[in-house]
Each structure stands twice: as C-alpha cells, then as structure tokens.
Amino acid sequence: MTNQTVIKVGTGATGFWGKLKVALARRTEGRGVALFIVIASFVTVSQPLVFTAYQVTLGRIALIGLVALGLTAVILMGELDLSVASTLAVSGVIMTTVANQTNIAIGILAALAASVVISLVNAYFVAIVGLNSFIATLGMLFALRGLALVLSDEQPVKLENTDFGIAFGQPLVGPLTPRILIFFAVFIAIQVFVSRVKAGREFLAVGGNRQAAYDAGIPVKRRIFTGFIISGGVAALAGVVNSLERTAADPTAGSTVLLASFAAAIIGGNYLKGGKGSIVGTLIGAASLGMLQVALTISGVQVPVQEIFIGGVLLLAVLTDPSSLRAVWGSISTTFQGIKNSLAK
Amino acid sequence: MRKSRLVLAPAVLLSAAALVLSGCAAEEATTTETSAATSTDSGDAAAETFDVYALLPQGTDQAYGTTYLPEMEAVAAELGVNLTITNSQYDADKQASECEIAVAAKPDGIILWPAVGDAVRPCLEAAAAAGIPVTVTNSDLFDADKALSAGFSGPDTYGQGVASAEIMCEIVGGAEISIIQLNGSIGNSTAIDRDNGFTDTVAANCPNVTILDEQNTDWTKATAQQVASEMITAQGLENIDGIYAADDSIAAGAIAALEARGVDAADYFITGIGNTFMGNPLVAEGKLDGTVFQSSSWDGGNAVRLIHSVLTGAVSGDRELLLMPSVKVTAANATDADVAPEW
C-alpha cells in the first residue's frame, strides 16, 4: 500500500474574500499602489494643478512611462537593457534624417527597423554569447550614443515638415495628444501579451527560474530575443514621438530617461532579478513618478531637491518590500539582542 | 503575528511618509502665505505683481547658475515678480514637458533659456496660442523662431566669438599659425554663435590663422581636457600653435592637456570666453592670452527686468534686445575690479 500525502492547496481561498486575498497576495503592485496613494494625497494638498491640468500630467507620465513599459519586458526575465536611452536618441535621428529625404512614414519605419537590428544584437550577446545583459547593453549604450552623433553630424536634426511636428503635439481625442494615446496603446498591447499570450506569460518563468524554464521546454533564448525587441522597439517609438513633438531630433536625447524608466519599474514593484512584476506595476510607478515630478516642477523645487524626493520614493519602494523589511527587522533584532546580551554580561 | 507585523510595517512607513510630505506641503503653503503677506505689508500696495515661469536648462547644479539665480531672484523680489524656476538639465524633452506645465499654469509670462535651440518651436507656439508672452535669456532663438518671442536679454554670443577672435588676431600678428578649436555642447545656440563669431572674424581679420580641427565638448574642464588631448594626438603637438576655447572651463581643460604633454601653455596662443573664476587667474598667469567678460548676475537680473518691461508695457512693438557688453580681458586688465569674475 502506498502512503499518499494530501497537500491542501489554498485552503483559505474559499469564498469571495478568500479568493480576493489570494489574488492580492500574488500581485506585486501593492507597494506601488500604496505609494501612488501617498503621492496623490500629497499632490492633491500641495499642487491641485497636477489634476486640473491632467493632460499635462498624462504627457509627463507618458514621457517617463513609454520607455519603462518596454524595459519591463526584459526586467521580468531578469535582464537589463541600458541601451534604451541611446536607442531613443539614434532612432529619433534616423527618423528625422530619413523623413527629411523621403517622408515621415518611411522615416518612422526606418527608425523602428533600426531598433529591431539593435535589439537583435543585444539579444544575441545575452542569449547566444552568454554575456551579462548589463555589460552587453552598456556597450550598446555607448556605441549608439556615438552613432547618433555621427549620423547627425553632431547637431540636432531639424524636421523639415515642422507643421506636421507641431500638429502631432496637439490634442487628437479630447485633450489627449498622440503621445498619450500611443502610451496607452503600448501599455494595453504589452499587458495583453504578457498576461494573455503564452509566449508573454513565459517571461515570468524565464525570470523566475531559468533552469526550470529550460527544463519545462520553454524556448528561453527565443523569449529573450522577444523581450529585447519589445524593449528596443518601444524605446525607438519614444524617440520617434519625441522628435516629432519637438520638430527636431537631439542626438544627446534621453539623458534623463534611463534612470527614470528604471525608477518607474522599481516603484511599480518589478524585481530587477526577474520573475516578479507586472506591466500594470510599471504604469503605476510611472504615474507616481510623473505626478511627483509635475508637482515639484510647479512648486519650483530645484533639481537637487527633486532628486532627493524621487530617491526617497525609490528607497521607500524598495524598503517596503517584505523581504527587505524582514532583513531590516532581523538586523535590528540581532543588534538589539547583541546589546542586550553584552549588558547582561 | 509575524505576517501582520510585515503588513503593518509598510503601512506605518507610508503613513509616516504621508504625514511628513503633507507637513512639508502645509509648511510650504504657510511660508508662501507669510511671505506674500510680508511683501504686501512692506511693499507698495499699488505695485502690480506678476507670475512668471523661468524655464532654464541649469540651476545651482552649474557654476554659472549659482550666481545667475540669486540675482534673478533678487530682481524678481524687487520688481514684484513671483518666479517659478525649472531646470531641465539640458534635456530638450524635459524642458518641453516643463513648458507644457508652465502653459497649463497660465502665468503672466515665461522666461525661456533654450536647452536645445532647434526644439523650442512647439513650446513657443503653445505659449503664443495661450496668449503668454515669452522672453528669451542667455541663448537666443534661431532666426525662424524669434518672431514668437517678445525679446532677448543676455550675452551677445556671436559678439563674444568675435571678441575672442580679435584677441587671437591681435596677439598672433602676421604670423602663420595653426590652431585647434574646442566648441561648447552640440546644438547649443551659444556654442554655435560663438563658433560662427570666431571663425567669421578669423577668416576676415587674420586669415594667417588656420583652424586645423574643431570638436564639441560639454562645457566642462574634464571633457575638454580629454577632447583636447585626443586632438593634440591626432594633429601632432608640433603642428599646433594655439587653441580657441568657447569657454574658460574648456580653455582650462585644454591648458591642462598641454601641460600633461610637458609643455608650457604660455608658449601657445590661447583664447577663451567667460572670464570665470577658472579663467581669470589663467589670464593673470599668462597661460590664457585673453578671454571675454560675461556677467552671470547681469544675465539673471536682466532676464527678469526684460519680462517685467514686457508685462508692464514699458516695451512693445519690435523685439526687445538687451545685450551684455563683450569686454575683452587680457593680462593688462585681468585684475581690474570692473572685470572681477563672478562664476
């Protein structure tokens, strides 16, 4: 006779509240939501203009969030893509240069095609050669920065069809500009891919335990290629949008994008080691960061002080992670225990 | 128990943060109210006050900004201008976003210091559509955009390049020499104007000066030293007789690059622009042959005076220009009080 061990799974998951509790426990956005509420409360009290001029705030959220959404695709797999800032710059230069010689549609296609090539190179070094993604994409960051400067002859490239650029920055649906609409479209597309499509759902498995993902038959390398293509493609799209809105491509663009994008992803509860996180979390993180930045800008707070605020929010997001809290609590307990023991002696 | 502690801890932390942040906001609001009351009590009751956004690409994070901002704020307090100052850190996208915020806040006026000259057209159009007058400070707009602003105050950046070239032509005399040129940051209109002013004047006044090569920097000494060092390697030290630097920090970097090769910078023809705390002593020592005085306090103060003149209707019609005089500084006058460096 064989002894059978019955393991009861989700014993508390009965009834509506039980299921809700289990569902919430699985989510990683909890801290992001809490921070969002804190920031929203602060902003409501100090700078209500952030809400009354909501289209401006949405524009800032889209500026930070677009690149962050793409970046989350690789973060979920435990990889990093530092080249997004340079991809943004070089794609803007390519789009504007090609558009000036042909038309804007071809310019956009050329920029997106270039981003695919960049992403394939990044993914090749990470998935095939086995380089650490931090190092591989850091190299790409520098290479693309140089390429943007070379292609632009070290000058901003002015979009000849200035009227189109000016029109592109105007509201298209109600108060929403194309940038905001594109941002939400990208959010929905990546969210659906990561949560509803098998290949997308496997990103979390790849990030959670790569060996187990291999063993389960998940085509890990192919998923890494897909993730980098999403990350690079969205960064290129951000470069195109920025260049159209400004009516010029700046080869040095993106200097403040990289850190802001990572900050948005982290505030949203994404784990840089992969396996945990969500696109919704990144949206919440970008919204928190965008609102805070707009409020601080309206307040006339200088950049160094703004950085203290943003750094504080980032630290709060990381420190309120249960495992960090456990570590901090454990460290404090050990220290106090040590002091107590010494005093007792 | 342990679980509930873990849940409780973030909640307590977040609540504390909320309280602190709300407290800051409340304190800030109280301070603003107090200062507003004080200004009403002490000031002329009839004096009109204006809300103005100053969209700058730098602030106290750069040497120029540290002396530009205090004077700007002092003149604003004197004239009854309530300033909201932003700093885009030379990021055109960030400045564009700040401009959207400024237009949404509907101030009486906007002072704009373009981060990237080519990228400010949409901002100017948005301000014009909202009926908000814009004046430009420090770096002027490109010609096609000038009609969208009410005026410009700041250094005559082309004139500064001219003045630096005139110093170079004077010290070189009729000798056939070759120099390298280190410009400011890419796309910055000040860098472009100074470049044009220098090269135009050299071509016209001293064609015996040959510019072997030119490169951009980010206005910092460290980058300039690296770029100059690479240019010296590429051109050969023996082929270089002088250096034009678009700024004194750049000149200091270039001089450091020369000294790293074991040569005396005083043996080279070197000119800069700015008369900064870094550049002025180099002029006095004879390592930098000449520079052009630029007053950051003049720049900051006049940015507010110009927008105030526009808002009070003191100037109207043609685009107003307030240009800083380009005073040449050489060893002969480097220690004079009227050209004492400010930044």
Interface residues (C-beta under 8 A of the other chain):
Chain A: R31 A34 L35 V38 S41 F42 V45 S46 L49 A53 Q55 V56 G59 R60 L63 L149 E154 Q155 P156 V157 K158 T162 G165 I166 G169 N242 E245 R246 T247 A248 D250 P251 T252 A253 G254 S255 T256 V257 V294 T297 I298 S299 G300 Q302 V303 P304 G312 L316 L319 T320 P322 L325 R326 W329
Chain B: R5 L6 A9 P10 A11 L13 L14 A17 A18 L21 S22 A25 A26 E28 A29 G59 T60 D61 L83 T84 I85 T86 N87 Q89 Y90 D91 A92 D93 K94 A96 S97 E98 E100 I101 A104 A105 V116 G117 D118 A119 R121 P122 E125 A126 S185 I186 G187 N216
